Amino acid sequence: MTFKLTIPGEPKGKGRPRFTRQGHTFTPQVTASYENLVKVLFLQAYPDTQPIPQGTPCTARLTAYFAIPKSAGKAKSADMENGSIRPTKKPDTDNIAKIVLDALNGLAYHDDSQVVDLTVIKTYSHEPRVEVEICEN
């Protein structure tokens, strides 16, 4: 079983939980919105699919495409597009993986602890997005 999903827009990372003055925690709005977007896109692409069975290992491959800055000249823009220059900016690769994998809990697999092999790639493109591929091992 393989799931493929494209999340349009600039890649986002999982935000840290915030605390109120009373000590209660809450998820930042940007994180909650992005996780909901991932869930909606998955359910639209795979409406009647059962998750990968619990205990079954799976592989996840995420490619985060960041927008090429308008300030980049033609030569630098071309280098960014062909992969010679790669993004070393935030969000971190682990936070990109965390927000996507957490959003897919219960949809693509029972729990993201089933992911035993994870690859996250950051690159540039004129079309910012995150491409996700989840495969049962």
matplotlib code that plots the C-alpha trace (Angstrom):
import matplotlib.pyplot as plt

x = [0.0, 1.4, 0.0, 1.1, 0.1, 1.0, 0.5, 0.5, 2.1, 5.2, 6.4, 5.6, 7.2, 5.6, 5.4, 6.2, 3.3, 2.5, 1.5, -1.0, -0.3, -2.4, -0.1, -2.4, -0.9, -2.3, -1.2, -0.3, -2.9, -0.5, 0.3, -3.3, -4.3, -1.5, -2.3, -6.0, -5.0, -2.9, -5.8, -8.3, -6.1, -5.4, -9.2, -9.9, -7.3, -8.1, -11.7, -12.3, -8.9, -8.0, -4.7, -1.7, -2.3, -1.0, 2.4, 3.2, 6.4, 6.4, 8.6, 8.0, 9.6, 9.0, 10.3, 9.8, 9.9, 10.6, 9.8, 12.7, 13.1, 12.2, 15.4, 17.5, 19.1, 18.7, 21.9, 21.2, 17.6, 18.7, 21.1, 18.3, 16.0, 18.5, 19.4, 22.9, 21.8, 19.6, 17.6, 19.3, 16.6, 13.8, 11.7, 14.1, 13.6, 12.6, 9.8, 8.5, 8.4, 6.7, 3.8, 3.1, 3.5, 1.4, -1.4, -1.5, -1.9, -5.0, -5.3, -2.3, -1.2, -2.4, 0.5, 3.6, 5.7, 5.2, 7.5, 10.9, 12.5, 12.2, 13.7, 13.2, 14.6, 14.6, 15.0, 13.8, 11.1, 8.9, 6.0, 6.3, 4.8, 5.5, 5.3, 4.7, 5.0, 4.2, 4.8, 4.1, 7.3]
y = [0.0, 3.4, 6.9, 9.9, 13.4, 17.0, 19.8, 23.1, 26.2, 27.1, 24.2, 24.6, 23.1, 21.9, 24.7, 24.2, 24.0, 27.3, 27.9, 30.2, 32.1, 29.5, 26.7, 25.3, 24.2, 24.9, 24.2, 27.4, 28.3, 28.0, 24.4, 23.4, 24.9, 23.2, 19.8, 20.2, 21.0, 17.8, 15.8, 17.3, 16.7, 13.1, 12.4, 13.9, 11.8, 8.6, 8.8, 5.1, 3.9, 2.1, 3.0, 0.7, -2.0, -1.3, -2.9, -2.8, -0.8, 1.8, 4.3, 8.0, 10.3, 14.0, 16.6, 20.2, 22.7, 26.2, 29.3, 30.9, 34.4, 37.2, 38.9, 36.1, 37.0, 34.9, 32.9, 32.3, 31.5, 28.9, 27.4, 27.1, 25.5, 22.9, 22.0, 23.5, 25.8, 24.2, 25.9, 26.1, 28.1, 27.3, 25.3, 22.4, 19.1, 17.4, 19.9, 19.5, 15.7, 16.1, 18.3, 16.0, 12.7, 13.8, 15.0, 11.6, 9.6, 7.5, 8.2, 6.7, 4.6, 4.0, 5.9, 7.6, 5.2, 2.8, 4.9, 3.1, 4.8, 8.6, 10.8, 14.6, 16.7, 20.5, 22.1, 25.1, 25.5, 28.1, 26.1, 25.8, 22.5, 19.4, 16.0, 13.1, 9.4, 6.7, 3.1, -0.1, -2.1]
z = [0.0, -1.0, -0.4, -2.3, -1.4, -2.4, 0.1, -1.8, -0.3, 1.6, 3.8, 7.5, 10.6, 13.8, 16.3, 19.9, 22.3, 24.0, 27.6, 29.1, 32.3, 34.1, 32.8, 30.2, 26.9, 23.4, 19.9, 17.8, 15.2, 12.3, 13.3, 13.8, 10.4, 8.5, 10.2, 9.2, 5.6, 5.5, 6.9, 4.4, 1.4, 2.5, 2.9, -0.5, -2.2, -0.2, 1.0, 1.7, 2.6, 5.8, 7.5, 7.3, 9.9, 13.4, 13.9, 10.2, 9.5, 6.8, 5.0, 4.6, 2.1, 2.2, -0.2, 0.9, -2.0, -0.8, -3.0, -4.8, -3.4, -5.8, -4.8, -6.3, -9.6, -12.7, -12.2, -8.5, -9.2, -11.8, -9.3, -6.8, -9.2, -10.4, -6.8, -6.8, -3.9, -1.2, 1.5, 4.9, 6.5, 8.9, 9.3, 10.3, 8.5, 11.7, 12.3, 8.7, 9.2, 12.6, 11.4, 8.4, 10.2, 13.2, 10.8, 9.2, 12.4, 12.1, 8.4, 6.6, 9.6, 13.1, 14.6, 13.3, 15.4, 12.5, 10.4, 10.5, 7.6, 7.1, 4.4, 4.4, 1.5, 1.3, -2.1, -4.0, -6.7, -8.3, -7.0, -3.2, -1.8, 0.2, -1.5, 0.7, -0.1, 2.5, 1.7, 3.6, 4.1]

ax = plt.figure().add_subplot(projection="3d")
ax.plot(x, y, z, "-o")
ax.set_aspect("equal")
plt.show()
